[in-house]
């Protein structure tokens, strides 16, 4: 039996007090993929039948998305016996004006545009919020939906999209946008005829969305590639879907084990989706070992940066899947401060992502910020505990990694940013030996 209560992450804007220098030892299981959960919740609006999601991460961003759905009149319930199980049912036509106040806090709210447009023929999409890491375009979303037949009106606070009937089209996305691909797929599954989406994103969470839509009756070919072919259907049914492990959290755990000198077993690690992340950590002198479906991060790592052939300074740069994820660059940069050698970090996508490095420099890291996209890290550095603030989800985790390997005590403020993406991270790390307290 389902209840209406949801036990998601705390919403206080408190502080983590961390005492560093303690190796993290034990085993840990990653949460469900945050970037998969949000578009799946949005896609539930494509049918009047119930959709059951399992392995839903108990994080602040999911709680915000669920509140948006409820404001639209969608029923969202949680199974008391299984807190990570959520059932969503949009029985009647949901409201089509997304709440401006909630969307202003959540970038993932943009993924409701495609499902609501396809289901109802209209949606008002406020300008979304989320991490302040630079300009985040909506052009790819709007252009893809226009190609399917949407009419667009622009207002100071958002966009109104409407259509009589969506029709299949041959679409070339102007960038391999993850959420742009997700919106295009969700709109195309109910459009008339065939849609081809070229330059599509192929991240694991995009694949997860396509698999769930397939279970609901959608006809999608090319999942996992950069060309998706969608045959429109008249309607979708309910389904059940398990959200995959969060590979970004797995990458964070690898870093935490390495920089603290710990020995960690990461269970249910989703090894096929970790190849590039493991390769990059290997360049930093951090080796990992598969053990069944788990990943072992052993103690006594070399932590020596591997130079390029000929002795050149290596670089770590982000790229669309299967390249190194942009959301891992903050973690990679912080990890590099504890590794012997020099490395260039090149974050190509967001011009404000690297601005958190001043906090690391204040803790003793040797980093040269060349420009908004590039930083040279010279390691290893002995970090000292400090008072810092978490500017966004990924930089928040990077600051937590720095605090856990630093000497002395650190206070990390604005931890709502960390709670947005990581479920009960303080409790889970304490179970591994970390000294971390949550202060109101």
C-alpha positions as CSV (number, residue, x, y, z in Angstrom):
1,X,0.0,0.0,0.0
2,X,1.3,3.4,-0.9
3,X,1.3,6.5,1.3
4,X,1.5,10.1,0.4
5,X,4.5,10.9,2.6
6,X,8.0,11.1,1.2
7,X,11.2,10.9,3.3
8,X,13.7,12.8,1.2
9,X,16.9,14.6,2.0
10,X,16.9,17.4,4.7
11,X,16.4,20.9,3.3
12,X,18.4,22.9,5.9
13,X,21.2,25.1,4.7
14,X,23.5,23.9,7.4
15,X,27.2,23.2,7.8
16,X,29.4,20.1,7.7
17,X,32.1,20.1,10.3
18,X,34.9,17.7,9.1
19,X,38.0,16.5,10.7
20,X,40.4,15.3,8.0
21,X,43.2,12.8,7.7
22,X,41.3,9.6,8.5
23,X,41.4,6.8,5.9
24,X,37.9,5.7,4.7
25,X,37.6,1.9,5.0
26,X,34.7,-0.5,4.4
27,X,32.1,-0.9,1.7
28,X,29.5,1.4,0.3
29,X,26.7,1.2,-2.3
30,X,26.1,4.2,-4.7
31,X,22.6,5.8,-4.8
32,X,20.4,5.8,-7.8
33,X,21.5,8.0,-10.7
34,X,20.3,11.6,-10.0
35,X,20.5,12.6,-13.7
36,X,18.3,9.6,-14.6
37,X,15.7,10.1,-11.9
38,X,14.7,13.6,-12.9
39,X,13.8,12.9,-16.6
40,X,12.1,9.6,-15.6
41,X,9.9,11.4,-13.2
42,X,9.0,13.9,-15.9
43,X,8.4,11.1,-18.5
44,X,5.7,9.6,-16.2
45,X,3.5,12.4,-17.4
46,X,3.3,10.7,-20.9
47,X,0.7,8.2,-19.7
48,X,-2.4,8.0,-17.5
49,X,-1.3,4.7,-16.1
50,X,0.9,4.3,-13.0
51,X,4.7,4.2,-13.4
52,X,6.8,2.7,-10.6
53,X,10.4,3.7,-10.2
54,X,12.8,1.9,-7.9
55,X,16.2,2.9,-6.6
56,X,15.2,6.5,-6.5
57,X,17.8,8.6,-4.8
58,X,16.7,10.4,-1.6
59,X,18.1,13.8,-2.5
60,X,16.9,17.4,-2.5
61,X,16.6,17.7,-6.3
62,X,14.3,14.7,-6.5
63,X,12.1,16.1,-3.7
64,X,11.8,19.4,-5.7
65,X,10.8,17.5,-8.9
66,X,8.2,15.6,-7.0
67,X,6.8,18.8,-5.5
68,X,6.6,20.2,-9.1
69,X,4.7,17.2,-10.3
70,X,2.2,17.5,-7.4
71,X,1.7,21.2,-8.2
72,X,0.7,20.0,-11.7
73,X,-1.9,17.6,-10.2
74,X,0.1,14.5,-10.7
75,X,-0.2,11.8,-7.9
76,X,3.2,10.8,-6.5
77,X,3.3,8.2,-3.7
78,X,6.0,6.3,-1.9
79,X,6.0,2.8,-0.7
80,X,6.6,2.9,3.1
81,X,8.2,-0.5,3.0
82,X,10.7,0.6,0.3
83,X,11.6,4.3,0.6
84,X,13.4,4.3,-2.7
85,X,10.3,3.2,-4.5
86,X,8.0,5.9,-6.0
87,X,4.8,5.5,-7.9
88,X,3.7,8.3,-10.3
89,X,0.3,8.6,-11.9
90,X,-0.9,11.5,-14.1
91,X,-4.5,10.2,-14.4
92,X,-6.1,13.3,-16.0
93,X,-4.5,15.9,-18.1
94,X,-2.0,17.6,-15.8
95,X,-1.7,21.4,-15.4
96,X,0.6,22.8,-18.0
97,X,2.0,25.9,-16.3
98,X,5.1,24.9,-14.4
99,X,5.5,26.6,-11.1
100,X,8.0,29.5,-11.5
101,X,9.2,29.4,-7.9
102,X,10.2,25.7,-7.9
103,X,11.5,25.6,-11.5
104,X,13.8,28.5,-10.5
105,X,15.6,26.1,-8.1
106,X,15.8,23.1,-10.3
107,X,17.5,22.8,-13.7
108,X,16.0,19.4,-14.2
109,X,12.5,20.9,-14.4
110,X,13.2,21.6,-18.1
111,X,12.7,17.9,-18.8
112,X,9.0,18.3,-18.3
113,X,8.7,20.3,-21.5
114,X,8.7,17.4,-24.0
115,X,6.4,15.1,-22.0
116,X,3.8,17.8,-21.3
117,X,3.8,19.2,-24.8
118,X,3.4,15.7,-26.3
119,X,0.6,14.8,-23.8
120,X,-1.4,18.0,-23.7
121,X,-0.3,20.1,-26.6
122,X,0.8,23.0,-24.4
123,X,3.4,23.8,-21.7
124,X,4.7,27.0,-20.1
125,X,8.3,26.4,-19.2
126,X,9.9,28.9,-16.8
127,X,13.5,29.7,-17.1
128,X,15.1,26.9,-14.9
129,X,17.5,27.3,-12.1
130,X,20.1,24.9,-10.8
131,X,23.9,25.1,-10.4
132,X,25.5,28.5,-11.1
133,X,28.3,27.1,-13.3
134,X,27.9,29.4,-16.3
135,X,25.5,29.9,-19.2
136,X,23.3,26.9,-19.8
137,X,21.4,27.2,-23.1
138,X,17.8,26.1,-23.8
139,X,18.2,26.6,-27.5
140,X,18.7,22.9,-28.2
141,X,15.5,22.0,-26.5
142,X,13.4,24.7,-28.2
143,X,14.8,24.0,-31.7
144,X,14.2,20.3,-31.4
145,X,10.6,20.8,-30.2
146,X,10.0,23.3,-33.0
147,X,11.2,20.8,-35.5
148,X,8.5,18.5,-34.3
149,X,5.8,21.1,-34.8
150,X,5.8,23.2,-31.6
151,X,5.0,26.9,-31.7
152,X,7.1,29.0,-29.3
153,X,6.3,32.3,-27.6
154,X,9.1,33.9,-25.5
155,X,8.3,35.8,-22.3
156,X,10.6,37.5,-19.8
157,X,10.1,34.6,-17.3
158,X,9.9,31.7,-19.7
159,X,8.6,30.1,-22.9
160,X,5.1,28.9,-23.9
161,X,5.1,26.0,-26.3
162,X,2.0,24.7,-28.0
163,X,1.1,22.5,-30.9
164,X,-2.0,21.0,-32.6
165,X,-0.2,17.6,-33.2
166,X,3.5,16.8,-33.1
167,X,4.9,15.2,-36.3
168,X,8.0,13.2,-36.8
169,X,11.1,15.0,-38.2
170,X,14.7,14.5,-39.0
171,X,16.4,16.5,-36.3
172,X,20.1,17.5,-36.0
173,X,20.7,18.7,-32.5
174,X,23.1,21.7,-32.5
175,X,24.9,20.2,-29.5
176,X,24.8,16.8,-27.9
177,X,22.7,18.1,-25.0
178,X,21.6,15.4,-22.5
179,X,18.4,17.1,-21.4
180,X,17.8,18.4,-25.0
181,X,17.9,14.8,-26.2
182,X,15.6,13.6,-23.4
183,X,13.0,16.3,-24.3
184,X,13.2,15.4,-28.0
185,X,12.8,11.7,-27.3
186,X,9.8,12.2,-24.9
187,X,8.1,14.4,-27.5
188,X,8.8,12.1,-30.4
189,X,7.4,9.0,-28.8
190,X,3.8,10.4,-29.2
191,X,4.4,12.3,-32.5
192,X,3.0,11.1,-35.8
193,X,5.5,9.1,-37.9
194,X,9.2,8.6,-37.6
195,X,11.6,11.0,-35.8
196,X,15.4,10.7,-36.3
197,X,17.5,12.5,-33.7
198,X,21.1,13.0,-34.8
199,X,23.9,14.2,-32.6
200,X,21.9,12.7,-29.7
201,X,23.5,12.4,-26.2
202,X,24.1,8.8,-25.2
203,X,24.9,9.1,-21.5
204,X,23.8,6.2,-19.3
205,X,20.9,8.2,-18.0
206,X,19.7,8.9,-21.5
207,X,19.8,5.2,-22.2
208,X,17.9,4.5,-19.0
209,X,15.1,6.9,-20.1
210,X,14.9,5.2,-23.5
211,X,14.7,1.8,-21.8
212,X,11.8,2.9,-19.6
213,X,10.0,4.5,-22.5
214,X,10.4,1.2,-24.3
215,X,8.8,-0.7,-21.4
216,X,5.9,1.8,-21.6
217,X,5.4,0.9,-25.3
218,X,7.6,3.4,-27.1
219,X,9.5,2.3,-30.2
220,X,13.1,3.5,-30.1
221,X,16.1,2.2,-32.0
222,X,19.8,3.1,-31.6
223,X,19.8,3.4,-27.8
224,X,23.4,4.1,-26.7
225,X,24.4,5.6,-30.0
226,X,24.3,9.2,-31.2
227,X,21.4,8.5,-33.7
228,X,18.0,7.7,-32.3
229,X,15.1,6.5,-34.4
230,X,11.7,6.9,-32.8
231,X,8.5,5.5,-34.3
232,X,5.6,7.5,-32.8
233,X,2.8,5.6,-31.1
234,X,-0.8,6.6,-30.1
235,X,-0.3,6.1,-26.4
236,X,1.9,4.7,-23.7
237,X,1.1,2.3,-20.8
238,X,2.4,2.1,-17.2
239,X,5.6,0.3,-16.4
240,X,8.2,-0.4,-13.7
241,X,11.8,0.7,-14.0
242,X,14.9,0.5,-11.8
243,X,17.2,3.5,-11.9
244,X,20.8,2.6,-12.4
245,X,23.7,3.4,-10.0
246,X,25.1,6.9,-10.0
247,X,28.4,6.6,-11.7
248,X,29.3,10.2,-10.7
249,X,28.9,9.1,-7.1
250,X,31.1,6.1,-7.7
251,X,33.8,8.4,-9.1
252,X,33.5,10.5,-6.0
253,X,34.0,7.4,-3.8
254,X,37.1,6.4,-5.8
255,X,38.6,9.8,-5.1
256,X,37.6,9.8,-1.4
257,X,39.3,6.4,-0.9
258,X,42.4,7.4,-2.7
259,X,43.1,10.8,-1.1
260,X,42.5,9.5,2.4
261,X,44.6,6.4,1.9
262,X,41.6,4.2,2.5
263,X,40.5,0.8,1.3
264,X,37.0,0.9,-0.2
265,X,34.7,-1.6,-1.8
266,X,32.1,0.1,-4.0
267,X,29.2,-2.4,-4.5
268,X,26.9,-2.4,-7.5
269,X,29.4,-0.1,-9.3
270,X,28.0,-0.4,-12.8
271,X,31.4,-1.3,-14.2
272,X,30.7,-1.0,-17.9
273,X,29.9,2.7,-17.4
274,X,33.1,3.4,-15.5
275,X,35.7,2.8,-18.2
276,X,36.7,6.4,-18.9
277,X,36.4,7.4,-15.2
278,X,38.8,4.6,-14.2
279,X,41.1,5.5,-17.1
280,X,41.4,9.1,-15.9
281,X,42.0,8.1,-12.3
282,X,44.7,5.7,-13.5
283,X,46.5,8.7,-15.1
284,X,46.5,10.2,-11.6
285,X,48.1,7.1,-10.2
286,X,45.0,5.6,-8.7
287,X,44.2,2.0,-9.6
288,X,40.9,0.3,-9.1
289,X,40.1,-3.5,-9.3
290,X,36.8,-5.1,-10.3
291,X,35.5,-7.7,-7.9
292,X,32.4,-9.2,-9.5
293,X,30.0,-6.3,-9.9
294,X,31.9,-4.3,-7.3
295,X,34.9,-2.1,-7.6
296,X,37.8,-2.2,-5.1
297,X,39.9,0.9,-4.4
298,X,42.9,-0.5,-2.5
299,X,45.1,1.3,-0.1
300,X,48.7,2.3,-0.8
301,X,48.1,4.0,-4.2
302,X,51.1,5.4,-6.0
303,X,49.2,8.8,-6.5
304,X,51.8,9.6,-9.2
305,X,50.5,11.4,-12.3
306,X,51.5,9.6,-15.4
307,X,53.0,11.9,-18.1
308,X,52.1,11.8,-21.7
309,X,54.4,10.0,-24.1
310,X,57.7,11.8,-24.3
311,X,57.2,13.3,-20.9
312,X,54.6,15.9,-21.7
313,X,52.2,17.3,-19.1
314,X,49.0,15.3,-19.3
315,X,45.6,16.8,-19.5
316,X,42.2,15.8,-18.3
317,X,39.3,17.2,-20.3
318,X,35.6,16.6,-20.4
319,X,33.6,15.4,-23.4
320,X,30.2,14.0,-24.4
321,X,29.7,10.3,-23.5
322,X,31.7,8.1,-23.5
323,X,34.2,10.8,-22.7
324,X,35.1,12.0,-19.2
325,X,31.9,13.5,-17.6
326,X,31.9,17.2,-17.1
327,X,30.3,16.7,-13.7
328,X,33.5,14.8,-12.6
329,X,36.0,17.6,-13.4
330,X,35.7,19.2,-10.0
331,X,36.4,15.9,-8.3
332,X,39.3,15.2,-10.6
333,X,40.9,18.6,-10.0
334,X,40.7,18.1,-6.2
335,X,42.1,14.6,-6.4
336,X,45.0,15.9,-8.5
337,X,46.1,18.2,-5.6
338,X,47.1,15.0,-3.7
339,X,49.0,13.4,-6.6
340,X,52.7,13.8,-7.4
341,X,53.2,15.7,-10.6
342,X,51.5,18.3,-12.8
343,X,48.3,18.0,-14.8
344,X,46.1,20.4,-16.9
345,X,42.4,20.2,-16.2
346,X,40.3,21.5,-19.1
347,X,36.6,22.0,-18.4
348,X,35.2,22.9,-21.9
349,X,31.5,23.3,-21.2
350,X,30.8,25.8,-18.4
351,X,32.8,29.0,-17.9
352,X,32.2,29.2,-14.1
353,X,32.7,25.5,-13.1
354,X,36.3,26.0,-12.0
355,X,35.8,29.2,-10.0
356,X,35.7,27.1,-6.8
357,X,39.4,26.6,-6.9
358,X,40.0,29.7,-4.8
359,X,38.7,27.7,-1.9
360,X,41.2,24.9,-2.6
361,X,44.0,27.5,-2.9
362,X,43.0,28.9,0.5
363,X,43.5,25.4,1.9
364,X,47.0,25.2,0.5
365,X,46.5,23.7,-3.0
366,X,48.9,24.8,-5.7
367,X,46.7,25.6,-8.7
368,X,47.1,28.1,-11.5
369,X,43.7,29.1,-13.0
370,X,44.7,29.9,-16.5
371,X,41.3,31.1,-17.7
372,X,37.6,30.2,-16.9
373,X,38.1,26.7,-18.5
374,X,41.6,25.6,-17.7
375,X,43.6,25.0,-14.5
376,X,47.1,23.6,-13.9
377,X,47.4,21.6,-10.7
378,X,50.8,21.0,-9.2
379,X,50.8,18.3,-6.5
380,X,50.9,17.0,-4.0
381,X,49.8,19.7,-1.6
382,X,49.3,19.5,2.1
383,X,45.8,20.9,2.6
384,X,44.9,22.6,5.8
385,X,41.4,22.7,7.3
386,X,39.5,25.8,6.5
387,X,36.1,27.5,6.4
388,X,34.6,27.2,2.9
389,X,31.3,27.2,1.1
390,X,29.7,24.8,-1.3
391,X,28.8,26.8,-4.6
392,X,27.2,23.9,-6.5
393,X,26.6,20.1,-6.2
394,X,29.9,18.9,-7.8
395,X,32.1,21.6,-6.3
396,X,30.4,20.8,-3.0
397,X,31.5,17.2,-3.2
398,X,35.0,18.4,-4.2
399,X,35.2,20.6,-1.1
400,X,34.1,17.6,1.0
401,X,36.9,15.5,-0.5
402,X,39.4,18.2,0.2
403,X,38.2,18.5,3.8
404,X,38.4,14.8,4.4
405,X,42.1,14.6,3.4
406,X,43.1,18.0,4.9
407,X,44.9,18.4,8.2
408,X,42.7,19.6,11.0
409,X,39.1,20.8,11.0
410,X,37.0,22.3,8.1
411,X,33.6,23.8,8.1
412,X,31.7,23.6,4.8
413,X,28.7,26.0,4.6
414,X,25.7,25.9,2.3
415,X,25.5,22.1,2.3
416,X,22.1,22.3,0.7
417,X,24.1,22.2,-2.5
418,X,25.6,18.8,-1.6
419,X,22.2,17.5,-0.4
420,X,20.8,18.3,-3.8
421,X,22.9,15.6,-5.3
422,X,24.1,13.2,-2.6
423,X,21.8,11.3,-0.3
424,X,22.7,11.3,3.4
425,X,26.3,11.6,2.5
426,X,27.4,12.5,6.0
427,X,25.8,9.3,7.5
428,X,27.2,7.1,4.8
429,X,30.7,8.4,5.1
430,X,30.6,8.2,8.9
431,X,30.0,4.4,8.5
432,X,33.4,4.3,6.7
433,X,35.2,6.1,9.6
434,X,34.9,9.7,8.5
435,X,34.6,12.4,11.2
436,X,31.8,14.5,9.8
437,X,29.0,16.3,11.7
438,X,25.9,18.1,10.3
439,X,25.4,21.4,12.1
440,X,22.1,23.3,11.9
